[in-house]
Amino acid sequence: MNTTANGYGVGRREFLRLAHAGMAALPLAASVAGGQEPGGAVLSPSTPRAYGKKIKLGLIGCGGRGTWISSLFTAHGGFTFGAVADYFPERAARAGAQLGVPEAACFSGLDGYQRLVASGVEAVVLQTPPYFFPRHAAAALDAGLHIYMAKPVAIDVPGTLAIKSLAARATREKRVFQADYQLPRDPVNVEVAKRIRTGALGKLQTIFSSGWAGGNGYQDPPLETTAENRLKDLVWCNDVALGGDYMVHYDVHILDAVVWALGKTPVAALGASAAFRPSVHGDARDSSLVVYLFDDGTMWCHQGILGAYHDWIKTGRLTASLQGTQGTACLSYAGKSYVRGGPRHFSGGVPNPEASVRTNIDEFRQAIDAGDCANEQVVRAVESNFTAILGREAAARRERVTLDALLAENRALLPDLAGLRR
C-alpha cells in the first residue's frame, strides 16, 4: 500500500470509514496503543479495569460505527450490553450475537428504540443517522437513562434546540449526557488551543479550515419507493433531512474544533455549495465554500469538498489554520498540530484519535460514578452544531445568513419515512 497524504499509509475509503467511526486513518501500531488513564498512563484495551458493577448499556444503531464503538465500551471493562436496536433486524441480531445480548433483547424497526429504553438498561449509546438523535435522546431521558451520543447532535435548528433543552434537563435530573467529539480530547490539540486562548498568536487575523472527504467513499444509490436503502452504509449522508449535509455530518469535526479553541461562535455566514459526486440522487451538497463572520470582525473561511481521485486530495482531511499577528496555529484531527512563530512555539503529532474516544468512554463512566452531570461536552456541541447549520444554509442559499435569523426561522427538516417498518 502506498503511503497517502495523511501520512499514515491508509487509503481514502478507509479514512472515510474511520472518520465516521470516530477515528482517523491510523497505522496498526497506533490503533492498538490503547486509551489513557486520567494521569496519562496508557491503558491497554486487552487489560480492562476491574469494576465491581458494570453499567448495562443499550446500543441504538448497529451499523459500522455502532459495532466499532461497542467494542471499545466492552474493552473498557466498566460496561456490558443488555440490549441492541437497529432498523434492520439482521443488523440487530448480528450485533446482539457479538455483544452477548439475548435474542429477546435485540429490537428492530423504527420503534425498536422504544422497546430498548424500557428493557432495563441504565444508559444508551446513540449511533443512528443524526436525524433520530433528538427523539432517541428524549426517550432515553424519559426512561431515566444516561446518554452517550455520536456527532452531529442534530440536523436542523429545532433538533439542536431540543438537544440543548435535553442537556439542561439531564443536568437537573442528574443524568450524564455526553457528545463524542475526539479532537478536543487529544492532548496535543488541547495544548495548542490553550496557547491560542492565552495570546500566542497575537491579534487573530484569519482562520482557514478544511473538511476534505477524499475519494468516492459515500454511496448515493437511486431513490426507492421507501427510504429504507438510505438508512445504512452512510447512504444517509447524502440526504439533508437524515444526515444534515456534508458540512453538518463530516465537516462539523473541524468546525467544532474552531468553536472550542476560540470559545466563541460566528454570528453570520455567506457562501456557496454544490454537489459533484459521481451519482447524485440525494439532496446533500458535498462541496462548499463558506465565510464565517464574528461580531468582533474575525473572519473564518471554510472549505468542504468531496474529492474523487485527485493527487491533492487522496485522503480525508480535517484541519484548521489560525493566523495571527505574531504566530500561526494548526488544529488537526489526525496528523500534526502546532503553534509556530512568536515565543510560544509548540508542535506534536495526533496519531491516535481512537485514544480520545477511549478517554470519552472512560470519562462517561467516571461521570456516572461521581454524579458529575455538568454535561459540558454536549453543551458545546450544540454551539458547534449551530455553526455547521449556519454554514450549510448560507452556502445552499448563496446569500448572507445570520444566526439570529436562522434561529427565528426555526425550520424543521423532515425525511419521508412512510412505508418503513415500525
LUMRO-321624 format. One line per 8 residues: number of its first residue (from 1); their letters; for each residue x, y, z of N, C-alpha, C. Coordinates in steps of 0.2 Angstrom, whole numbers, plus 2048, in hexadecimal, padded with zeros to 3 digits. Layout:
NUM = a = X/Y/Z/X/Y/Z/X/Y/Z  ...
***
This chain:
1 = mnttangy = 804/7FA/800/800/800/800/804/806/800  803/80B/7FC/807/811/7FC/805/815/801  80A/819/804/809/81E/809/805/824/806  7FF/825/80A/7FB/82B/807/7FC/831/80A  7F8/836/808/7FA/83D/80A/7F9/83E/811  7F5/83A/815/7F4/83C/81C/7FA/839/820  7FF/836/81D/805/834/820/804/82D/824  7FE/82A/824/7FE/823/827/7FD/81D/823
9 = gvgrrefl = 7FE/81E/81C/7FE/818/818/7F7/815/817  7F2/818/818/7EB/815/818/7E7/819/812  7E4/815/80E/7E1/818/808/7DA/81C/80A  7D8/81F/805/7D2/824/805/7CC/821/808  7CA/81B/806/7C4/819/808/7C4/817/810  7CA/814/812/7CB/812/818/7CB/818/81D  7CE/81E/81B/7CE/824/81F/7C6/826/820  7C2/826/81A/7BB/828/81B/7B8/823/820
17 = rlahagma = 7B9/81D/820/7B6/818/824/7B8/81A/82B  7BE/81B/82D/7C0/81C/833/7BE/823/836  7BE/828/832/7BC/82E/834/7B5/82E/837  7B1/82B/833/7AA/82A/835/7A9/825/83B  7AE/821/83C/7AF/81D/842/7B2/820/848  7B4/827/847/7B6/82A/84D/7BE/82A/84E  7C1/828/848/7C9/828/848/7CB/829/841  7D1/82C/841/7D4/82D/83A/7D8/827/838
25 = alplaasv = 7DB/828/832/7DF/822/82F/7E5/821/833  7E6/81B/836/7EC/81A/83A/7F0/813/838  7F6/813/83A/7FA/80D/839/7F8/808/83F  7F9/802/83D/7F7/7FD/842/7FA/7FE/849  800/800/849/804/801/84F/801/806/854  7FE/80B/850/7FB/811/854/7F4/80E/857  7F0/80A/852/7E9/809/854/7E9/804/85A  7EE/801/85C/7EE/7FC/861/7F1/7FF/867
33 = aggqepgg = 7F3/805/867/7F6/808/86D/7F2/809/873  7EC/809/872/7E7/809/878/7E6/811/87A  7E1/811/87F/7DF/818/882/7E4/81A/887  7E2/820/88B/7E6/822/890/7E3/823/896  7E6/821/89C/7E4/822/8A2/7E3/82A/8A3  7DF/82C/8A8/7DF/834/8A9/7E6/837/8AB  7EB/833/8AD/7F1/835/8AF/7F6/835/8A9  7F4/832/8A3/7F8/832/89D/7FB/82B/89C
41 = avlspstp = 7FA/826/8A0/7FC/81F/89F/7F8/81C/89A  7FC/818/896/7F8/814/890/7F4/80E/893  7EE/80E/891/7EA/808/893/7E9/803/88D  7EC/7FE/88D/7EB/7F9/888/7E4/7F6/887  7E1/7F6/881/7DA/7F4/880/7DA/7EC/882  7DF/7E9/882/7DF/7E2/884/7DF/7E0/88B  7E0/7E6/88F/7E0/7E5/897/7DB/7EA/89A  7D5/7E9/899/7D0/7EE/89C/7D0/7EE/8A3
49 = raygkkik = 7CE/7F4/8A6/7CE/7F4/8AD/7C9/7EF/8B0  7C9/7EE/8B7/7C4/7EA/8BA/7BF/7EF/8BD  7B9/7EE/8BC/7B4/7F2/8BF/7AF/7ED/8C3  7AD/7EF/8C9/7A9/7EB/8CD/7A2/7EA/8CA  7A0/7EF/8C6/799/7EF/8C3/79A/7F2/8BC  798/7EF/8B7/798/7F2/8B0/791/7F5/8AE  792/7FA/8AB/78C/7FE/8A9/789/7FB/8A3  782/7F9/8A3/77F/7F6/89D/77D/7FB/898
57 = lgligcgg = 780/7FA/892/77E/7FE/88C/779/7FC/887  776/800/884/772/7FE/87E/775/802/878  777/7FE/873/779/801/86C/774/802/867  773/809/865/76E/80A/860/772/80D/85A  772/808/855/775/809/84F/77B/804/84F  77A/7FF/84B/77F/7FA/84A/783/7F9/844  784/7FF/841/788/7FF/83A/78F/7FF/83C  793/802/837/79A/801/838/79D/805/83E
65 = rgtwissl = 79B/80B/83F/79D/80F/845/79A/80C/84C  794/809/84C/791/807/852/795/800/854  796/7FC/84F/79A/7F6/851/7A1/7F7/853  7A4/7FC/850/7AB/7FE/852/7AB/801/859  7A7/806/85A/7A8/809/861/7A5/804/866  7A1/800/865/79F/7FB/86A/7A4/7F6/86C  7A9/7F5/868/7AF/7F1/869/7B3/7F5/86E  7B4/7FC/86E/7B8/800/872/7B4/800/879
73 = ftahggft = 7AE/801/879/7AA/800/880/7AC/7FA/883  7AB/7F4/87F/7AD/7EE/882/7B4/7ED/885  7B9/7F0/881/7C0/7EF/883/7C1/7F4/889  7BD/7F9/88A/7BE/7FD/890/7BE/7F9/896  7B9/7F5/897/7B8/7F1/89D/7B3/7F3/8A2  7B0/7F9/8A1/7AB/7FC/8A5/7A4/7FB/8A3  7A3/7F8/89D/79D/7F8/89A/79B/7F1/897  795/7EF/897/793/7E9/893/78C/7EB/88F
81 = fgavadyf = 78B/7E8/88A/785/7E9/886/77F/7E5/888  77A/7E8/889/774/7E4/88B/76E/7E4/885  76F/7E8/880/76A/7E9/87B/76D/7EC/875  76B/7EB/86F/76D/7EE/869/766/7F0/865  767/7F5/861/761/7F7/85C/764/7F9/856  761/7F7/850/763/7FA/84A/75D/7F9/845  75C/7FE/840/756/7FD/83C/756/7F6/838  75C/7F4/837/75D/7EE/833/75E/7E8/838
89 = peraarag = 759/7E3/838/759/7DD/83D/760/7D9/83C  762/7D8/836/768/7D4/836/76E/7D8/839  76E/7DE/839/774/7E2/83C/773/7E2/843  76D/7E3/846/76C/7E2/84D/76E/7DB/84F  76C/7D6/84C/76E/7CF/84E/775/7CE/84E  779/7D0/849/780/7CF/848/784/7D3/84E  782/7D9/84F/785/7DD/855/783/7DA/85B  77D/7D7/85C/77B/7D4/862/780/7CE/864
97 = aqlgvpea = 781/7CA/85E/785/7C4/85F/78C/7C6/861  78F/7CB/85E/795/7CD/85F/796/7CF/866  791/7D2/869/791/7D6/870/78E/7D1/875  78C/7CB/874/789/7C7/879/782/7C9/87B  77F/7CC/877/778/7CF/879/773/7C9/877  76E/7C8/87B/769/7C3/87A/765/7C5/874  763/7C0/870/75F/7C1/86A/759/7C5/86C  756/7C4/871/750/7C8/873/751/7CF/874
105 = acfsgldg = 757/7D1/875/759/7D8/876/75C/7DB/870  75B/7D8/86A/75E/7DB/864/757/7DD/860  757/7E4/860/751/7E7/85E/752/7EA/857  74D/7EB/853/74E/7ED/84C/748/7F2/84A  748/7F5/844/743/7F9/842/744/800/844  740/805/842/741/80C/844/740/80D/84B  73B/809/84E/739/80A/855/73D/805/85A  742/802/857/746/7FD/85B/749/801/861
113 = yqrlvasg = 74B/807/861/74E/80B/866/74A/80B/86C  743/80C/86B/73E/80C/870/73E/806/875  73F/800/872/73F/7FA/875/746/7F9/879  74B/7FC/876/752/7FC/879/752/800/87F  750/806/87F/750/80A/885/74C/808/88B  747/803/889/743/800/88F/745/7FA/891  74B/7F7/88E/74D/7F1/88F/751/7EF/896  753/7F5/899/757/7F4/8A0/75E/7F6/89F
121 = veavvlqt = 760/7F9/899/766/7FC/899/767/802/89D  76D/804/89F/76F/80A/8A3/771/810/89F  773/80F/899/776/814/894/775/812/88D  775/817/889/775/815/881/77B/818/87E  77D/815/878/782/817/874/77E/818/86D  77E/81F/86B/77A/821/865/77F/821/85F  77D/81D/85A/782/81D/854/77E/81C/84D  778/81F/84D/774/81F/847/775/825/843
129 = ppyffprh = 772/825/83D/772/82B/839/770/831/83E  773/837/83D/772/83C/843/76B/83F/843  767/83E/83D/760/841/83E/75D/83E/844  75E/838/846/75B/834/84B/75D/836/852  763/839/853/766/83A/859/761/83E/85E  75E/844/85C/75A/847/861/754/843/864  751/83F/860/74B/83B/862/74E/835/866  753/832/864/756/82C/868/759/82F/86F
137 = aaaaldag = 75C/835/86F/75F/838/875/759/839/87A  753/83C/877/74E/83E/87B/74B/837/87F  74A/832/87B/747/82C/87D/74C/829/883  752/829/882/757/827/887/756/82B/88D  756/831/88D/755/835/893/74F/834/896  749/833/892/743/832/895/743/82B/899  748/827/897/748/820/89B/74E/821/8A0  750/827/8A1/755/828/8A7/75C/825/8A5
145 = lhiymakp = 75E/825/89F/764/822/89D/76A/827/89B  770/825/89C/776/829/89A/776/828/893  77A/82D/88F/77A/82E/888/781/82F/886  783/82B/881/78A/82C/87D/788/82C/876  789/832/873/787/833/86C/78C/835/867  78C/833/861/791/834/85C/78F/83C/85A  793/83E/855/792/844/852/78F/843/84B  78C/848/848/78A/84F/84B/784/84E/84F
153 = vaidvpgt = 782/852/854/77D/851/858/776/852/855  775/855/850/76F/855/84C/770/858/845  76B/858/841/76C/85A/83A/769/861/838  765/864/83D/762/86A/83C/761/86E/842  75F/874/842/75E/879/847/75A/876/84D  754/874/84B/74F/871/850/752/86B/854  756/867/850/759/861/854/75F/863/858  762/868/856/768/86A/85A/765/86E/860
161 = laikslaa = 760/872/860/75D/875/866/75A/86F/86A  758/86A/867/755/865/86C/75B/861/870  761/860/86C/766/85D/870/769/862/875  769/869/874/76B/86D/879/766/86D/87F  760/86D/87E/75B/86C/883/75C/865/887  75D/860/883/75E/859/887/764/859/88B  769/85D/889/770/85D/88C/76E/860/893  76B/866/893/769/869/899/765/865/89E
169 = ratrekrv = 760/862/89B/75C/85D/89F/760/858/8A2  764/855/89E/769/84F/8A0/76D/852/8A7  76F/858/8A6/773/85A/8AC/76E/85B/8B2  768/85E/8B1/763/85E/8B7/762/858/8BA  761/853/8B5/75F/84C/8B7/764/847/8B9  76B/84A/8B9/771/846/8BB/772/840/8B7  772/842/8B0/773/83D/8AB/779/83F/8A7  77E/83B/8A5/784/83D/8A1/782/83D/89A
177 = fqadyqlp = 783/842/896/782/842/88F/788/845/88C  78B/840/888/792/842/885/791/841/87D  794/846/87A/795/846/872/79C/844/871  79D/83F/86C/7A4/83C/86B/7A8/840/866  7AB/846/867/7B0/849/863/7B7/847/865  7BB/846/860/7C2/843/862/7C7/849/862  7C7/84D/85D/7CD/852/85D/7CE/856/863  7C9/858/867/7CA/85C/86D/7CC/858/873
185 = rdpvnvev = 7CD/851/872/7CF/84D/877/7D6/84B/876  7D9/84D/870/7E0/84B/86F/7E5/850/873  7EA/84D/876/7EE/851/87A/7F2/857/876  7F4/855/870/7F8/85A/86C/7F3/85F/86A  7ED/85E/868/7E9/863/866/7E6/867/86C  7E6/864/872/7E4/868/878/7E9/86D/879  7F0/86B/879/7F5/870/87A/7F5/876/875  7F4/874/86E/7F4/879/869/7EE/87E/86B
193 = akrirtga = 7E8/87B/86C/7E3/880/86E/7E4/884/874  7E7/881/879/7E9/885/87F/7ED/88B/87D  7F2/88A/879/7F7/88F/877/7F3/894/872  7EF/892/86E/7EB/897/86A/7E7/89C/86F  7E4/899/874/7DF/89D/879/7E3/8A1/87D  7EA/8A0/87E/7EE/8A4/882/7F2/8A9/87E  7F0/8AA/878/7F4/8AF/874/7FA/8AD/870  7FB/8A7/86F/801/8A5/86B/801/8A8/864
201 = lgklqtif = 7FC/8A9/861/7FC/8AB/85A/7FB/8B3/85A  7FB/8B6/85F/7FA/8BD/85F/7F3/8BF/85D  7F2/8C4/859/7EB/8C6/857/7E9/8C1/851  7E3/8BE/852/7E1/8B9/84D/7DF/8BC/847  7E2/8BA/841/7E0/8BD/83A/7DB/8B9/837  7DD/8B3/835/7D8/8AF/831/7D9/8A7/833  7D4/8A4/831/7D3/89D/833/7D2/899/82C  7D5/894/82B/7D3/890/825/7D2/888/827
209 = ssgwaggn = 7CD/885/826/7CC/87E/828/7CA/87A/821  7CB/874/822/7C9/870/81C/7C6/869/81E  7C1/867/81B/7BE/860/81C/7BE/85D/816  7C4/859/814/7C4/856/80E/7C3/84E/80F  7BD/84C/80C/7BB/845/80C/7BE/842/806  7C4/83F/806/7C7/83D/800/7C4/837/7FD  7C4/836/7F6/7C2/830/7F3/7BA/82F/7F3  7B8/82A/7EF/7B1/829/7EE/7AF/824/7F4
217 = gyqdpple = 7AF/826/7FA/7AE/822/7FF/7A6/822/801  7A2/826/7FF/79B/827/800/797/824/7FB  793/81F/7FC/78F/81C/7F6/789/821/7F6  786/822/7F0/780/826/7F0/77B/822/7EA  779/81D/7EC/775/819/7E7/76E/81C/7E5  76B/81A/7E0/764/81D/7DE/75F/81C/7E4  75B/821/7E4/756/821/7E9/751/81B/7E8  74E/818/7ED/749/812/7EC/742/815/7EF
225 = ttaenrlk = 73E/810/7EF/737/812/7F1/736/814/7F8  73B/812/7FC/73C/814/803/743/816/805  744/819/80A/74B/81B/80C/74F/816/80F  74D/810/80F/751/80A/812/758/80A/810  759/80B/809/760/80A/807/764/810/809  761/815/80C/765/81B/80E/767/81B/815  765/815/819/767/815/820/76D/811/822  771/80F/81D/777/80B/81E/77D/80D/81A
233 = dlvwcndv = 783/80A/81C/789/80B/818/78A/812/816  789/817/81A/78A/81E/819/787/821/814  782/81E/811/77E/820/80B/77A/827/80E  778/826/814/774/82C/817/778/832/817  77F/832/816/783/838/816/781/83D/810  77E/83A/80B/77C/83D/805/775/840/805  771/83F/80B/76B/842/80C/76B/847/812  769/84D/810/76A/853/815/766/851/81B
241 = alggdymv = 75F/84F/81A/75B/84E/820/75D/848/824  761/843/822/764/83E/826/76B/83F/829  76F/842/825/776/843/827/778/84A/828  774/84F/826/776/856/827/77A/859/822  77C/856/81C/781/858/817/788/857/819  78C/857/815/793/856/816/796/85A/81B  795/861/81B/797/865/820/795/863/827  78F/861/828/78D/85F/82F/78F/858/831
249 = hydvhild = 78F/853/82D/791/84D/82F/799/84B/82F  79C/84F/82B/7A4/84D/82A/7A8/853/82C  7A7/859/829/7AB/85F/82A/7AA/861/832  7A5/85F/835/7A3/862/83C/7A9/860/840  7AD/85A/83F/7B3/859/843/7B7/85F/844  7B9/862/83E/7BE/867/83E/7BA/86E/840  7B4/86F/83E/7B0/875/840/7B0/875/848  7AE/86F/84B/7AE/86F/852/7B5/871/855
257 = avvwalgk = 7BA/86E/852/7C1/870/855/7C2/877/855  7C0/87B/850/7C1/882/850/7BD/886/855  7B7/884/856/7B2/887/85B/7B5/885/862  7B8/87F/863/7BB/87D/869/7C1/881/86B  7C5/882/866/7CC/885/867/7CB/88D/868  7C6/890/865/7C5/897/865/7C0/899/86B  7BC/894/86D/7B7/895/872/7B2/89A/870  7B0/89B/86A/7AB/89F/867/7A9/89C/860
265 = tpvaalga = 7A3/89F/85E/7A0/89C/858/79E/8A2/853  79E/8A1/84D/79D/8A6/848/796/8A8/848  794/8AE/846/78E/8B1/846/78B/8B1/83F  78F/8B0/83A/78C/8B0/833/790/8AC/82F  78E/8AB/829/792/8A7/824/78F/8A9/81D  793/8A8/818/791/8A8/811/796/8A3/80D  793/8A1/807/797/89C/804/793/899/7FE  796/893/7FC/792/890/7F6/794/888/7F7
273 = saafrpsv = 790/884/7F4/791/87D/7F4/78E/879/7EE  790/873/7ED/78D/86F/7E7/78F/868/7E8  78C/864/7E4/78D/85D/7E5/791/85A/7DF  797/857/7E0/79B/854/7DA/79D/84D/7DB  79A/849/7DF/79B/842/7DF/799/83F/7D9  79B/839/7D7/79A/836/7D1/793/835/7CF  78F/833/7D4/788/831/7D3/784/835/7D8  780/83A/7D7/77C/83E/7DB/775/83C/7DC
281 = hgdardss = 773/839/7E1/76C/837/7E2/769/83B/7E8  76D/83C/7ED/76B/83F/7F3/76B/847/7F2  769/84B/7F7/769/852/7F6/76F/855/7FA  773/852/7FD/779/855/800/77E/858/7FB  781/85D/7FD/787/860/7FA/78D/85E/7FD  792/85B/7F8/798/859/7FB/79E/85D/7FB  79D/863/7F8/7A3/868/7F7/7A0/86F/7F9  7A4/872/7FD/7A2/879/7FF/7A8/87D/800
289 = lvvylfdd = 7A6/884/800/7AB/889/802/7A7/88E/806  7A9/88F/80D/7A5/893/811/7AA/898/815  7A8/89E/815/7AB/8A3/819/7A7/8A5/81F  7A9/8A3/825/7A6/8A5/82C/7A8/8AB/82E  7A4/8AF/831/7A5/8B6/834/7A4/8B6/83C  7A8/8B8/840/7A7/8B9/847/7A5/8C0/848  7A2/8C1/84E/7A0/8C8/850/7A6/8CD/851  7AC/8CA/852/7B2/8CE/853/7B6/8D0/84D
297 = gtmwchqg = 7B3/8CD/847/7B6/8CE/841/7BB/8C9/83E  7BC/8C4/843/7C0/8BE/841/7BD/8BA/83B  7C1/8B8/836/7BF/8B5/830/7C1/8AE/830  7BD/8A9/82D/7BE/8A2/82D/7BC/89F/827  7C0/89D/823/7BF/89A/81C/7BF/892/81D  7BA/88F/81B/7BA/887/81B/7B8/884/814  7BC/87F/813/7BB/87C/80D/7B9/874/80E  7B4/872/80B/7B2/86B/80C/7B1/868/805
305 = ilgayhdw = 7B4/862/804/7B4/85F/7FD/7B5/858/7FE  7B1/855/7F9/7B1/84E/7F8/7B5/84C/7F2  7BB/84B/7F3/7C0/84A/7ED/7BF/843/7EA  7C1/842/7E4/7C1/83C/7E0/7C8/838/7E1  7CC/839/7DC/7D3/835/7DC/7D8/83A/7DB  7D7/841/7DC/7DC/845/7DB/7E2/844/7DF  7E8/846/7DD/7EF/845/7E0/7EF/849/7E7  7EB/84F/7E6/7EC/853/7EC/7E7/852/7F2
313 = iktgrlta = 7E3/84D/7F1/7DE/84B/7F6/7DC/844/7F6  7E2/840/7F7/7E1/839/7F6/7DE/836/7FD  7DE/83A/802/7DB/837/808/7D7/83D/80B  7D3/83B/811/7CF/840/814/7D4/844/818  7D1/84A/81A/7D5/84F/81E/7D1/853/822  7D2/855/828/7CF/859/82C/7D4/85D/830  7D5/863/82E/7DA/868/831/7D7/86F/831  7DA/873/836/7D9/87A/836/7DF/87E/837
321 = slqgtqgt = 7E0/883/833/7E6/887/834/7E4/88E/836  7E7/890/83C/7E5/897/83F/7EB/89B/83E  7EB/8A1/83B/7F0/8A6/83A/7EF/8AC/83E  7F4/8AE/842/7F4/8B4/846/7FA/8B8/844  7FA/8BE/848/800/8C3/846/806/8C0/849  807/8BB/84D/80D/8B9/850/80E/8B2/84F  809/8AE/84C/80B/8A7/84B/805/8A4/848  806/89D/846/801/899/843/800/893/846
329 = aclsyagk = 7FA/890/846/7F8/88A/84A/7F5/885/845  7F5/87F/846/7F2/87A/842/7EE/875/847  7E8/874/846/7E4/86E/84A/7E3/869/845  7E4/863/847/7E3/85D/842/7E0/857/845  7DB/854/841/7D8/84E/844/7DD/848/844  7E2/848/83F/7E7/843/83F/7ED/846/83B  7F3/846/83D/7F8/848/83A/7FD/84C/83F  7FE/853/83E/802/857/842/7FE/85D/844
337 = syvrggpr = 7FE/85F/84A/7FB/865/84D/801/869/850  800/870/84F/806/874/852/804/87B/853  809/87F/856/809/886/856/810/888/854  811/88C/84F/817/88E/84C/818/896/84C  81E/898/84D/81F/89F/84D/81E/8A2/854  821/8A7/856/820/8AA/85C/824/8A6/862  823/8A8/868/826/8A4/86D/823/89E/870  81D/89C/86D/819/896/870/819/891/86B
345 = hfsggvpn = 81F/88F/868/81F/88A/863/81E/883/866  81A/87F/863/818/878/865/816/874/85F  817/86E/85F/815/869/85A/814/862/85C  810/85E/859/810/857/85B/80B/853/856  80C/84D/856/808/849/852/802/847/855  7FD/846/851/7F6/843/853/7F5/83D/850  7F8/837/852/7F8/831/84F/7F2/82D/850  7EF/82E/856/7EA/829/858/7E3/82C/85B
353 = peasvrtn = 7DF/82E/856/7D9/831/859/7D4/82C/85C  7D6/825/85B/7D2/820/85F/7D3/821/866  7D9/823/868/7DB/824/86F/7D6/829/872  7D4/82E/86E/7CF/833/871/7C9/830/872  7C7/82B/86E/7C0/828/86F/7C0/824/875  7C6/821/876/7C7/81D/87C/7C6/821/882  7C9/827/882/7C9/82C/887/7C2/82E/888  7BE/830/883/7B7/831/884/7B3/82C/887
361 = idefrqai = 7B4/826/885/7B1/820/888/7B3/820/890  7B9/820/891/7BB/820/898/7B8/825/89C  7B8/82B/89A/7B5/831/89D/7AE/831/89E  7AA/82D/899/7A3/82C/89A/7A2/828/8A0  7A6/822/8A1/7A5/81E/8A7/7A7/822/8AD  7AC/826/8AD/7AE/82A/8B3/7A9/82F/8B5  7A6/832/8B0/7A1/837/8B1/79B/834/8B5  799/82E/8B2/793/82A/8B5/795/828/8BC
369 = dagdcane = 79A/826/8BD/79C/824/8C4/79C/829/8C9  79F/82F/8C7/7A0/835/8CB/79A/839/8CB  795/838/8C7/78F/83C/8C7/790/843/8C4  795/843/8BF/797/84A/8BC/793/84A/8B6  78E/84E/8B6/789/84F/8B1/789/856/8AE  78F/859/8AE/790/860/8AB/78E/860/8A3  790/85A/8A0/78F/859/899/792/85E/894  798/861/896/79B/866/892/79C/864/88B
377 = qvvraves = 79E/85E/889/79F/85C/882/799/85D/87E  794/85B/880/78E/85C/87C/78B/863/87B  78C/867/880/78B/86E/880/78F/871/87B  795/870/87A/799/873/875/798/870/86E  796/86A/86E/794/867/868/78E/86A/865  78A/86C/869/784/870/866/786/876/863  78B/87A/865/78D/880/862/791/87F/85C  795/87A/85B/798/878/855/793/875/850
385 = nftailgr = 78E/872/852/789/870/84E/785/876/84A  784/87B/84E/781/881/84B/785/884/846  78C/884/847/791/886/843/791/882/83C  790/87C/83D/790/878/837/78A/879/833  784/879/836/77E/87B/833/77E/882/830  780/887/833/781/88D/830/785/88D/82A  78B/88A/82A/78F/889/823/78B/886/81E  788/880/820/784/87C/81B/77E/881/817
393 = eaaarrer = 77B/884/81B/775/888/819/778/88E/815  77D/892/817/780/897/813/782/895/80C  786/88F/80C/788/88C/806/783/88A/801  77E/887/804/778/884/800/774/88A/7FD  773/88F/801/76F/895/7FE/773/89A/7FA  77A/899/7FB/77F/89E/7F8/77D/8A5/7F9  77C/8A6/800/77B/8AD/802/77E/8AE/80A  77E/8B4/80C/780/8B5/813/77A/8B3/818
401 = vtldalla = 77C/8AF/81C/777/8AC/821/77A/8AE/828  775/8B1/82D/778/8B1/834/775/8AC/838  778/8AA/83D/776/8A5/842/770/8A7/845  76F/8AD/847/769/8B0/84A/763/8AE/845  764/8B0/83F/75E/8AF/83A/75D/8A7/839  762/8A3/839/761/89C/839/75D/899/83F  75F/89C/845/75B/899/84B/754/89C/84B  753/8A2/848/74C/8A4/848/748/8A0/843
409 = enrallpd = 74B/89E/83D/748/89A/838/746/893/83B  74B/890/83E/749/88A/842/746/884/83D  749/884/838/746/87F/832/748/878/834  743/874/834/744/86C/835/745/869/82F  74A/864/82E/74B/860/829/748/859/82A  744/856/826/740/850/827/741/84B/822  745/846/823/745/841/81E/73E/83D/81D  73E/83A/817/738/836/815/739/82F/818
417 = laglrr = 736/82D/81D/736/827/820/730/822/81F  72C/824/81B/726/820/819/728/81A/816  724/815/819/725/80E/816/72A/80A/81A  72E/80D/81E/733/809/822/730/805/828  734/800/829/732/7FB/82F/732/7FF/835  72D/7FE/839/72D/801/840/730/7FC/845
***
